[in-house]
Amino acid sequence: MRILIISQHFPPERSGNASRIFDMSNHLQKSGEDVTVLSPHPNFPHGSFNRKWSFSESKKVNEINLVNLLAWQPNAKDPGFVSRMAYYLSFPMHTILWILLHHRKFDVIITSAPPIFTGFGGLFSKVLFRKKWVMDVRDLWINASISLGFLKEGSFFEKISRMYEQGCYSRADLISGTTQELGEDILRTYRNIDENKVKVTPNGVDIELFYPVDVPKKNQMIYAGNIGHAQDLENVILSLKKINEKFDLKLIIAGDGDIKEDLMKVTSENGLDDLVEFPGMVPRESVPKMFSESLIGLAPLKKLKTLEYAVPTKAYECMACGIPFVGCGEGEIRKLAETSGGGVIAENSADDIAATILDLLEDPQKMDEMGKKGRAFVEKNYSRKQIAAGLKENLHNIGTEKMNIDYSDGIGYAGSE
C-alpha cells in the first residue's frame, strides 16, 4: 500500500509528535508499505532552525520518502498570533498543491492533528480524488485552546473551526485517536459520526530506544518534552521548596516551548536556581540515559476537563526506562498510572506534588518495583512497533467491517503479534 502521511512535525525536529510520526512511518515502511511523509521545513521549536526558502526538498530517511514543503517559518521563540497562524495555514495549503500534482502516487492518506489544518490535504484528497482518509487525532485542539484561554468559546473562529472539523470527521474513513476518552469526546461533540470508524491508536513508546540504561542514579527528577501551557510545571518547581527541606533533589526540565522563559523567571524569583536546570533541547538518543539516571520522571498536566483525554508521551518513556512517573491531572493519565502500577498522580498544587514525591523518595523499594512494573507494562501493551502493526491492519481493512484493531479499554492489544 502507498501511504501518504501529512504532519506538521518530523525529525530533525525534536517534538513528541515528530518522533511519534517518525516511528509510525518507520515501522510501516519496514513492514513492507511504501510511505511518503509531507512536512514543512524544520522549524520547531521556533527560532531553533535556520529558515529555508526552497519550494520543496525530497530525500530518503530510513527508506521513508520525506518531502519538506515551503511554509511560513516563525523565528521568534513564542510567535505572535499572525505569525503562528501563517505557520499553521501555509503548510496545509502547500500540501493541497502537492497532492494536486502527485495524487496518483498514493492510495491512502493519513493526516496528523493538531494543528487541525493538516486535515486540508485529507479533505481535498477525499472529495476530489476519492482517496481513503485516516484522521490521526492526538489532541482536541479546539477544546484545549478554549480551556487555556487562547480561543473564546462561542467566537466566530470557534464556530468556523467546529464546522470544518464536523466536515472532516464525517468524511474520514477512519478516525484514529490516541486514547479511548479522546474518541468518546469526538463522538459526544460532533454529530452523525459512525462510532465503528473511531479507533484507538495510542502514542506508545519505542521500547528499543527507551530502555533502562545501566548508569549510576543521581538525586534528580526529570521532565523532558514540550514546555507548554498544558503542563503544570510551575507547581513542580515550587514543590522543590518543601522537598528540599527533607531531601536533596534537583529538577531537570529538558526541552523548549512557549513558557520556558516564564518558568526560568519563576525559578529565579523563588531562589531555586541551584535546584533547577534547563538544558534546552537534547538529542532523542540522549533522553533514555537522562531518565535512567533520574529517580523520578514527571508528566504533570493541568487539571482541566478538556485535558482528561490526554496521556503525555513522557509517561510512557519514563516507564520504558524503568523509573516511576509522578503525574498530575485526571482521566486517562490517572487510568494509566493505576493500571500500570508504574506511576502515581498528585493533585495540582505544589504541596501535594511535594508530598507525593517525598512518599516515593522515602521508599526506594517501592520506586524500584514501580519502575519494573512500568517497563513490563509498556513492553506488553505500548510498543510502537506493535501499535503500527495494528494501524497497518486497519489501513488495509478500511472500507470493510474488519477494522478490529483497537485499544478500546486503553490498555491491551487485540490481535497483536
C-alpha positions as CSV (number, residue, x, y, z in Angstrom):
1,M,0.0,0.0,0.0
2,R,1.2,3.5,-0.9
3,I,0.7,5.7,2.2
4,L,0.9,9.4,2.4
5,I,1.3,11.0,5.9
6,I,0.9,14.7,6.5
7,S,2.4,16.0,9.7
8,Q,3.4,19.5,10.9
9,H,6.4,17.9,12.7
10,F,9.0,15.4,11.7
11,P,12.7,14.9,12.6
12,P,15.2,16.6,12.9
13,E,12.6,18.4,15.0
14,R,12.5,17.0,18.5
15,S,8.9,17.4,19.5
16,G,6.9,14.4,20.8
17,N,4.9,14.2,17.6
18,A,7.9,14.4,15.4
19,S,9.3,11.2,17.0
20,R,5.9,9.6,17.0
21,I,5.3,10.2,13.3
22,F,8.8,9.0,12.5
23,D,8.3,5.8,14.5
24,M,5.0,5.2,12.9
25,S,6.3,5.8,9.4
26,N,9.5,3.8,10.0
27,H,7.6,0.7,11.2
28,L,5.1,0.9,8.4
29,Q,7.9,1.2,5.9
30,K,9.8,-1.8,7.4
31,S,6.7,-3.9,7.3
32,G,6.5,-3.6,3.5
33,E,4.4,-0.4,3.0
34,D,5.5,2.4,0.7
35,V,5.5,5.5,2.9
36,T,5.8,9.2,2.0
37,V,5.7,11.9,4.6
38,L,4.9,15.6,3.9
39,S,6.2,18.0,6.5
40,P,7.3,21.7,6.4
41,H,11.0,22.6,6.6
42,P,12.1,22.0,10.2
43,N,11.0,25.0,12.4
44,F,10.0,23.7,15.8
45,P,10.9,24.8,18.5
46,H,10.5,28.1,16.6
47,G,13.8,30.0,16.2
48,S,16.0,26.9,16.6
49,F,16.4,26.2,12.9
50,N,17.7,28.4,10.0
51,R,15.0,29.4,7.7
52,K,14.8,27.6,4.3
53,W,13.0,29.0,1.3
54,S,13.2,26.2,-1.2
55,F,9.8,25.3,-2.6
56,S,10.3,21.6,-1.8
57,E,13.0,19.2,-0.9
58,S,12.9,15.4,-1.2
59,K,15.1,12.8,0.5
60,K,15.1,9.3,2.0
61,V,15.0,8.9,5.8
62,N,15.3,5.3,6.8
63,E,13.8,4.4,3.4
64,I,10.9,6.7,4.1
65,N,10.2,9.2,1.3
66,L,10.3,12.6,3.1
67,V,9.2,15.8,1.3
68,N,9.7,19.1,3.1
69,L,7.5,21.8,1.7
70,L,7.8,25.5,1.9
71,A,5.7,27.1,4.7
72,W,6.0,30.2,6.8
73,Q,8.7,29.8,9.4
74,P,8.4,31.9,12.6
75,N,11.8,32.9,14.0
76,A,10.5,34.1,17.4
77,K,10.5,31.6,20.2
78,D,6.9,32.5,21.1
79,P,5.4,33.7,17.8
80,G,2.5,36.2,17.8
81,F,-0.9,35.2,16.6
82,V,-0.4,36.2,13.0
83,S,3.0,34.5,12.6
84,R,1.7,31.4,14.3
85,M,-1.4,31.2,12.1
86,A,0.7,31.7,9.0
87,Y,2.8,28.8,10.1
88,Y,-0.2,26.6,10.7
89,L,-2.0,27.5,7.4
90,S,0.7,27.9,4.8
91,F,1.9,24.3,5.2
92,P,-1.5,22.6,4.6
93,M,-2.3,24.9,1.7
94,H,1.0,23.8,0.1
95,T,0.1,20.1,0.7
96,I,-3.0,20.7,-1.4
97,L,-0.9,21.8,-4.3
98,W,1.5,18.9,-3.8
99,I,-1.5,16.4,-3.8
100,L,-2.9,18.0,-6.9
101,L,0.3,17.2,-8.8
102,H,1.1,13.8,-7.2
103,H,-2.3,12.2,-6.3
104,R,-1.5,9.1,-8.4
105,K,1.4,8.3,-6.1
106,F,-0.6,7.2,-3.0
107,D,-3.6,5.1,-2.1
108,V,-4.4,6.3,1.4
109,I,-3.7,9.5,3.3
110,I,-3.1,10.0,7.0
111,T,-3.4,13.5,8.4
112,S,-2.0,14.0,11.9
113,A,-3.6,16.7,14.1
114,P,-3.2,19.1,15.8
115,P,-3.0,21.5,14.3
116,I,-6.4,20.8,12.8
117,F,-5.4,22.4,9.5
118,T,-3.4,19.4,8.4
119,G,-6.8,17.9,7.5
120,F,-7.0,20.2,4.5
121,G,-5.0,17.7,2.4
122,G,-7.1,14.8,3.6
123,L,-10.4,16.6,2.8
124,F,-9.1,17.7,-0.6
125,S,-7.9,14.1,-1.4
126,K,-11.2,12.6,-0.3
127,V,-13.5,14.9,-2.1
128,L,-11.7,15.3,-5.3
129,F,-9.8,12.0,-5.8
130,R,-11.8,9.7,-3.5
131,K,-8.7,8.6,-1.6
132,K,-9.1,6.7,1.6
133,W,-8.5,9.1,4.5
134,V,-7.4,8.4,8.1
135,M,-7.5,11.2,10.7
136,D,-4.8,10.7,13.3
137,V,-6.0,12.8,16.2
138,R,-3.6,13.3,19.1
139,D,-5.3,16.3,20.7
140,L,-8.7,18.1,20.9
141,W,-7.1,21.3,19.8
142,I,-10.2,23.5,19.9
143,N,-11.3,22.3,23.3
144,A,-7.8,22.8,24.7
145,S,-7.4,26.2,23.2
146,I,-10.6,27.4,24.8
147,S,-9.7,25.9,28.3
148,L,-6.2,27.5,28.1
149,G,-7.6,30.9,27.2
150,F,-6.3,31.1,23.6
151,L,-9.8,30.9,21.9
152,K,-13.0,32.4,23.1
153,E,-15.9,30.0,23.4
154,G,-18.7,30.9,21.0
155,S,-16.5,33.1,18.9
156,F,-16.7,33.2,15.2
157,F,-13.3,31.3,14.9
158,E,-14.6,28.5,17.2
159,K,-17.8,28.1,15.1
160,I,-15.9,28.0,11.8
161,S,-13.4,25.5,13.3
162,R,-16.2,23.3,14.6
163,M,-17.9,23.3,11.2
164,Y,-14.7,22.4,9.5
165,E,-14.0,19.6,12.0
166,Q,-17.5,18.3,11.6
167,G,-16.9,18.0,7.8
168,C,-13.6,16.2,8.3
169,Y,-14.9,13.7,10.9
170,S,-18.0,12.9,8.7
171,R,-15.9,12.3,5.6
172,A,-12.9,10.4,7.1
173,D,-12.8,6.7,6.6
174,L,-11.0,6.1,9.9
175,I,-10.6,8.4,13.0
176,S,-7.6,7.2,15.0
177,G,-7.4,8.8,18.4
178,T,-4.6,8.3,21.0
179,T,-6.9,7.4,23.9
180,Q,-10.4,6.0,24.5
181,E,-11.6,9.2,26.1
182,L,-10.5,11.2,23.1
183,G,-12.5,9.1,20.8
184,E,-15.6,9.3,23.0
185,D,-15.3,13.0,23.2
186,I,-15.3,13.3,19.4
187,L,-18.5,11.2,19.3
188,R,-20.1,13.4,22.0
189,T,-19.1,16.7,20.4
190,Y,-19.8,16.0,16.7
191,R,-23.0,14.8,15.0
192,N,-23.6,11.7,13.0
193,I,-20.1,10.2,13.3
194,D,-20.1,6.4,12.8
195,E,-18.7,5.0,16.1
196,N,-17.4,2.0,14.2
197,K,-14.8,4.1,12.4
198,V,-13.4,5.6,15.6
199,K,-10.4,3.5,16.8
200,V,-7.7,4.0,19.4
201,T,-4.0,4.2,18.3
202,P,-2.0,5.1,21.4
203,N,1.1,7.3,21.5
204,G,3.2,4.4,22.9
205,V,7.0,4.3,23.0
206,D,9.9,2.9,21.1
207,I,11.0,0.3,23.6
208,E,14.1,-0.5,21.6
209,L,15.3,3.1,22.1
210,F,13.8,3.8,25.5
211,Y,15.0,1.2,28.0
212,P,16.7,1.1,31.4
213,V,20.3,2.2,30.9
214,D,22.8,0.9,33.5
215,V,24.1,4.2,34.9
216,P,24.5,5.5,38.5
217,K,21.5,7.3,39.9
218,K,21.6,11.0,40.6
219,N,19.4,12.8,43.2
220,Q,17.3,14.3,40.5
221,M,13.8,14.1,38.9
222,I,13.2,14.9,35.2
223,Y,10.7,16.4,32.8
224,A,11.6,16.0,29.1
225,G,9.4,17.3,26.4
226,N,7.4,20.3,25.2
227,I,7.4,23.1,27.8
228,G,3.9,24.3,27.0
229,H,0.8,25.8,28.6
230,A,-0.9,22.4,29.3
231,Q,1.9,21.3,31.7
232,D,1.7,22.2,35.3
233,L,5.5,22.7,35.6
234,E,5.3,25.9,37.8
235,N,3.8,23.9,40.7
236,V,6.5,21.2,40.2
237,I,9.2,23.9,40.5
238,L,7.6,25.4,43.6
239,S,7.3,21.9,45.2
240,L,11.1,21.9,45.5
241,K,11.0,24.2,48.5
242,K,9.2,21.6,50.6
243,I,11.0,18.6,49.1
244,N,14.5,20.0,49.8
245,E,13.6,20.5,53.5
246,K,14.0,16.7,53.7
247,F,15.8,15.5,50.6
248,D,18.5,16.9,48.4
249,L,16.8,16.7,45.0
250,K,17.3,18.6,41.7
251,L,14.9,19.1,38.9
252,I,15.9,18.8,35.2
253,I,13.5,20.4,32.7
254,A,14.8,19.4,29.3
255,G,13.2,20.7,26.2
256,D,11.8,24.0,24.9
257,G,8.5,25.7,24.4
258,D,6.3,28.7,24.9
259,I,6.6,29.0,28.7
260,K,10.2,28.1,29.2
261,E,11.3,31.7,29.9
262,D,8.3,32.2,32.3
263,L,9.4,29.1,34.2
264,M,13.0,30.3,34.4
265,K,11.7,33.6,35.9
266,V,9.6,31.7,38.5
267,T,12.7,29.7,39.3
268,S,14.9,32.8,39.9
269,E,12.2,34.7,41.8
270,N,11.9,31.9,44.3
271,G,15.6,31.4,44.7
272,L,15.7,28.0,43.2
273,D,18.3,28.5,40.5
274,D,20.7,25.9,42.2
275,L,17.9,23.3,42.2
276,V,16.5,23.6,38.6
277,E,18.4,23.1,35.4
278,F,17.1,24.0,31.9
279,P,19.5,22.1,29.5
280,G,17.3,23.0,26.5
281,M,16.6,20.6,23.6
282,V,18.6,17.4,23.8
283,P,19.1,14.7,21.2
284,R,16.4,12.0,21.4
285,E,19.1,9.3,21.8
286,S,20.3,11.1,25.0
287,V,16.9,11.0,26.8
288,P,16.9,7.4,27.9
289,K,20.2,7.9,29.8
290,M,18.8,11.1,31.4
291,F,15.7,9.2,32.5
292,S,17.6,6.2,33.8
293,E,19.9,8.2,36.0
294,S,17.0,10.1,37.5
295,L,14.9,8.8,40.4
296,I,11.6,10.0,39.2
297,G,10.0,11.2,35.9
298,L,7.3,13.8,35.6
299,A,4.2,14.1,33.5
300,P,2.2,17.0,35.1
301,L,-0.9,18.0,33.2
302,K,-3.1,20.9,34.3
303,K,-6.3,19.7,35.9
304,L,-8.7,20.7,33.1
305,K,-11.8,18.8,31.9
306,T,-10.6,19.3,28.3
307,L,-7.3,17.5,29.1
308,E,-8.8,14.4,30.6
309,Y,-8.3,12.5,27.3
310,A,-4.5,13.1,27.3
311,V,-1.6,10.9,28.2
312,P,1.7,12.6,27.7
313,T,4.3,10.6,25.7
314,K,6.8,11.2,28.6
315,A,4.8,9.0,30.9
316,Y,5.3,6.0,28.5
317,E,9.0,7.0,28.1
318,C,9.5,7.1,31.9
319,M,8.0,3.6,32.3
320,A,10.0,2.3,29.4
321,C,13.2,3.5,31.1
322,G,12.3,1.8,34.4
323,I,11.6,4.8,36.5
324,P,8.3,5.7,38.2
325,F,6.4,8.8,37.0
326,V,4.6,11.4,39.0
327,G,1.7,12.9,37.0
328,C,-1.0,15.5,37.5
329,G,-4.4,15.7,36.0
330,E,-7.4,13.4,35.7
331,G,-8.9,10.9,33.2
332,E,-6.6,8.8,31.0
333,I,-3.4,9.7,32.8
334,R,-4.8,8.6,36.1
335,K,-6.1,5.4,34.5
336,L,-2.6,4.7,33.1
337,A,-0.9,5.2,36.4
338,E,-3.3,3.0,38.3
339,T,-3.5,0.2,35.7
340,S,0.2,0.0,35.0
341,G,1.4,0.4,38.6
342,G,4.2,2.5,37.1
343,G,3.0,5.9,38.2
344,V,1.2,7.9,40.8
345,I,-1.0,11.0,40.4
346,A,-0.7,14.1,42.6
347,E,-3.1,16.9,43.0
348,N,-2.3,20.2,41.1
349,S,-0.6,22.0,44.0
350,A,3.0,22.5,45.0
351,D,2.3,21.0,48.4
352,D,0.6,17.8,47.2
353,I,3.2,17.3,44.4
354,A,5.9,17.6,47.1
355,A,4.2,15.2,49.4
356,T,3.7,12.6,46.6
357,I,7.4,12.8,45.6
358,L,8.6,12.6,49.2
359,D,6.5,9.5,49.8
360,L,8.3,7.8,46.9
361,L,11.7,9.0,47.9
362,E,11.2,7.6,51.4
363,D,10.5,4.1,49.9
364,P,13.3,3.2,47.4
365,Q,12.0,-0.4,47.2
366,K,8.6,0.9,46.1
367,M,10.2,3.1,43.4
368,D,12.2,0.1,42.1
369,E,9.0,-2.1,42.0
370,M,7.1,0.7,40.2
371,G,9.9,1.0,37.6
372,K,9.9,-2.7,36.9
373,K,6.1,-2.8,36.6
374,G,6.1,0.2,34.2
375,R,8.7,-1.4,31.9
376,A,6.8,-4.7,31.8
377,F,3.5,-2.8,31.1
378,V,4.8,-0.9,28.1
379,E,6.6,-3.9,26.7
380,K,3.3,-5.8,26.7
381,N,0.9,-3.0,25.6
382,Y,2.5,0.1,24.2
383,S,5.4,-0.8,21.9
384,R,5.2,1.5,18.8
385,K,6.1,-1.4,16.6
386,Q,3.1,-3.3,17.9
387,I,0.9,-0.2,17.5
388,A,2.0,0.3,13.9
389,A,1.1,-3.3,13.1
390,G,-2.4,-2.7,14.4
391,L,-2.7,0.5,12.4
392,K,-1.4,-1.3,9.3
393,E,-4.2,-3.9,9.5
394,N,-6.8,-1.2,9.9
395,L,-5.4,0.7,6.9
396,H,-5.8,-2.5,4.8
397,N,-9.3,-3.0,6.1
398,I,-10.6,0.5,5.5
399,G,-14.0,0.3,3.8
400,T,-14.8,-3.1,5.2
401,E,-16.2,-4.2,8.5
402,K,-12.9,-5.7,9.6
403,M,-11.4,-2.8,11.5
404,N,-10.8,-4.7,14.6
405,I,-7.5,-3.5,15.9
406,D,-8.4,-1.3,18.9
407,Y,-7.3,-0.4,22.4
408,S,-10.9,0.2,23.4
409,D,-10.1,-0.2,27.1
410,G,-7.0,2.0,26.9
411,I,-4.9,-1.0,27.8
412,G,-4.0,-4.2,25.9
413,Y,-3.8,-5.0,22.3
414,A,-6.3,-7.1,20.3
415,G,-4.8,-9.2,17.7
416,S,-1.2,-8.3,18.4
417,E,1.8,-10.0,17.0
